[in-house]
Amino acid sequence: MDKDKIKLTSSEIGTLWAEYINGTMTDVVNRYMFSIIEDESIKKIFDDAIKTFEKQKNQIITFMENEGFPVPIGFTESDLNKGAERLFTDIFCLNYLHIMTLHGLLGHITALGVSVRKDLRDFYDSCDNDAKRMYHQTIELLLEKGNFQRDPLFYPAKNPEFISSQDFTDGFFGKERRLTATEIISISFNLKKSIMAKTLSIAFSQVAQSKEVRKFLTDSEKTSDDHIKDFAKIMQADNLPVPKSWETEVTISTDAPFSDKLMLYHIGFMFQAAQNYHGAGLASAMRTDLVATYEGIILKNLLVTKKWFNIMVQNKWLEQPPLAPNREEIAKEK
């Protein structure tokens, strides 16, 4: 049997569908940012990102059409308002591309992990290589411009040590020990993602047309700010630095560069993706107060995504992923 002729599994179709939806959303934002960026070195990286996704998009379309699945609508030129005033600074655009590249890296690896057919594995392998190239490029340029925010530095201990007390897990009643390096990984990562979500919520709330969408974006900004404060409080208790905010990288423009559908979907995507990172943080937390913080944040995010889902469905903006066959309905047709 030709290994490339095997039918794609539900997981493989699901990853292709998600890659197309999320990829077209980011592509529209990238195209807008490319149009407003003045710094040629940043513009060059965005040009690379746009061309790279165009190649990936065509391959996804081929996979889906060959399997007889309808290609999703995703996001198109109709979601981009050409000629809109500048909403972001060049540096914010570069930080945005860096953060979204991180999302892409994790998404491609997850997709590769559920892919069996060789041509699909080769595709995600190449997507991963593209994302790694973009990751290196964005970091190098952020470092060059003095805008890359490194995680806190540690000073080395003289010798390896073992946990010697049950108090290691205690985080309440003033007994908490200092944060471990493994816990800081997740806290720092989640802080940066929350800062990005807050900044996008501020920007989108300025330009959204619908009152309902603006209200949701204002609420999501507050939720992201609450998350930032929760994480920052934990870091500052150990005298560790917190990444700077990006609100000042948003202009005062009220000219919408994107459709309300795209802006609402984007914030929902940020909150849904964050749940994976919060879950990873929860799994790595060994202090009870950290566990409680992550649990509280996850619950708040669930409430946000429920409101998001309702607005998306009411406006008929949420595409339905491929569904498992309804055997009862098929039987009724006879």
N, C-alpha and C positions, 0 to 999 in steps of 0.2 A: 504493500500500500504506500502511495506517495504521502510522505509525512506532512507535506504542505497542502494536501487536499482533504485532510481530516477536518470535519466541521468544527467551528469554533464553539467553545463551551459558553455557558451563561456568564461565567466570571470574565472570560476574555471579551465577550461582547459588551459586558458592563463597563470594563475599563476603557474600551475604545469610545463608548458613548460618553463617559465622564471626561475623558481626555479632550474630546471634541467640544463639549459644552464649555468647560473651564478654559480650554485653550483659546477658543474664539472670543471669550470675554476678555481675557488678558490681552489678546492681540488688538482688540479695539482700543483698549487703554494705551497700549504701547504705541499705536499709530497716532493717537492724539498727542502723547508726550513727545514723540519724534517731531511732530509739527511745531511744537512750541520751544523745544530745547535750543539754546543758543551755543552752548559749549560743544565744540566739534568732537572732542574725545568721547563725551557722553552720547552724543548723537550717533556716533559710529557703532557703539555697542547696541543701541536700540535698533539700528538698521540691521545688524546681524541677527538680533532676536526676531524681528519681523520676517526676515527671509527664512530663518530656521523653521519657524512655525508654519510658514506657507508650505514648505516641503513636507512637514509632518502631517499637516491637515490633508494634503492630497493623498498621502498614504493611508490615512484613517478612512477617508472616503472610499478608496479602492477596496480596503478590507471589508467594509460594511456592505457595499454594493455587491461584491462577489458572494456574500453570504445571503443576499436578498433582504437585508434589513434597511429600512428607510434611514437616510442620513438626517441627523437632527438639524433643526433650524439654528440653534445656538444663537450667536450674536453676529450681526452683520453691519454693513455700512449704514443701515437705517438706524442703528443705535449710536452712531457717531455724528455729532453736529459739527461739521467742518467750519472752521473760521471762528470758533468760540474763543473768547478771551482766555488768557493764561490763568490757570487755576493753581498751578504748582510751580515751585522753583526747580531749577535744573538739578540741584542736589537731592531734593525730595524724589524726583523722578528716578535718579540713580539708586537711591535707597529702596524705592518701590521695586525696581527691577531685581535688586538683590534678594529681597524678601520673597518675591514671587518665584524667583529661581529656586530658592530653598523648597518652596511648596512643590515645584515641578520635579526636583530631584527625588523627594520622598514619594511623589505620585508615580513616577516612572519605575522606581524600585519596587513599589507595591504591585504595580501592573506586571512587571517582569516576574515577580514571585508567584503569580497565579496563571502565567502563560505557559502553555505546553507546546503548541505548534511552533516549529522552528522559525518560520518567517516572522511570526509575531514576536518571538523572543529576540530575534535579530533587530526588529524595529525598535523595541523598547531599549535594547542595548545601545542602539545608536542615539535614541532620545536621551538616555542617561549620559552618554558622552557629550552630547550637545549641551545639556544642562550643566555638566561639570565644567565645560569650557566657559560657559557664561558665568558660572559661580566664581571661577578664578579671575575672569576679566573684571567683574563688578568689585570684588574685594581689592584687587590691585589698584583700580582707579579710585576707590574710596580711600585707600591708604595714601595714595599719591596726593589726594586733595585734602588729606588730614581730617576726613569725615567718617572713618570707620570706627565704630564703637566696640572696643575690645571688652571681653568679660573681665571681672576682677582678677587681679594677680594674687597668687599665693606665695608664701615663703616656705621653702622646703624644711621638713622636720629632719632631725639627725638620723633617726632610725624608723623602720616600720613599726606600727603599733597595733594591738588588738583591742577590741571593745571589751571593757572589763566590768561594766555595770549595766543593769537594767534601765538606769536613768538615761541611757543613750537615746531612748525613744521618747522620753518625756519632753513636752513642750509647753506645758501649762504650769501655773503657780510659781513662775520665776525660776524654774529648774532647767530651762532649756539650754542645751549645749550649743556650741557654734555650728554653723552650717558646714556640711561636708561639700567637697568639690563636686561629687556626683549630684547632690541636691541643687547646687548652684547652676549646673548645666540647664536643668529644666526651668528654674526660676528666671534666669536670664533670657532664655529662649522665649518663654511665655511673655515676659515683660516687653520684649521687642515686638512681638506679634500684637500685643494689646495696644502698644503705642501706634503701630501702623493702622490698626482698626479704628482707633479713636481719631486719628488724623484724617483718614478717609471719610469717616462719619461726619466730621466737621465740614470738610470740603463739599461733600455731596449734599449735606443739609442746606448749604448756602444756595445751591443751584437747582435742587429738585423742584419740579413743577407741581406735583400733587401734595396737598396738605397732609394727607395720610402718610405718604412716604416721608415727608419732611419730619413729621412727628416721630415716626419710627426711627429715623436716622438720629434725631436729637436724643431719643431714649437710648439708642445703641452707643452713642457717644458717652453718655453718663455711665452705662454699664461697663464700657471699656475703661473709663476713668476709675471706677471702683476697683476693677481688677488691678490696674496699675498701682493704686494706693495700697491694696492688700499685699502685693508682691514687694513693693518698695519698702513698706514697713518692716518686712522680714529681713530684707537686705540691709537696711539702715541700722537695724538693731545690732548687727555685727560690724558696723562701720564700713560697709561695702558700698561702692558707688552704684548708682542707678543710671541706666541709659537716658540720654537727654530726650526731651519731647520734640516733636516735629511740627507742632501747630503753627509756628511762625513761618513755616515753609509753604503755607497755604495763603494765597492772595485773598483780596476782598471781593473778587469777581462774583457776580450773581448770574453769569452767562453759562448755561448748562452745556458742557461738552458731550454729555452722554444722555441716553434715554433714562427715564426713571426706572424702567425695567432692568437695565444693566446695573445701575447704581445700587438698587435694592438687592439684586442677586449677588453682587460683589460683596456687600456687607454680610449677607447670609452665608456666603462661601467662607468668609473669614471666621465667622463664629463657629461654623460647622467644623472647619479644619482645626480650629483651636481646641475642640473637644478631644481630638487625638493627642495633642500635645499636653493638655491638662491631664488626660488619663495616664500618659507616660510619666508626668511629674508625680502624680498620685502613687504610681507603682514604685517610683524610686524614693519616695519620701520615707524617712525613718524617724521623723519627729511628729508627735501627735498634733501639734498646732499646724504643721504643714499639711497633714492629712485633712484636717478640718477646713483649712483654707481652700484646698483644691476641691473638696466636696462642695463647699459653698459656691465656688465659681462655676463649677460644672452645672449645678442646679440653676443658677442665674442664666447661664447660656442656654439651657433647655427652654426656659421661659421666653427668651429673646427669639430663639429659632421657631417656637410655636407661633408667635405673633408674625414673624417673617413669612412662615408657610401660609398662614391665613391670607395675608395681603397678596402674596404671589398667586395663590389659587383664585382669589376673588377677581383679580385682574387678568386671569388666563395668561400669566407670564411664565408659569412653571411647566416645562416640558416633562412628559412622563417617560421614564426609562423603560426599556424593553421588559415586558412582564412574562412570567412563567405561564404556560398554556392553561386555560381554564377547562379542565377535563369535563366538568359537569355541563358547561355550555356547549362543548363540542358534542357531547352525547345527546343533548336536546335537539341538535340540528338534524339528527336522523329521525 
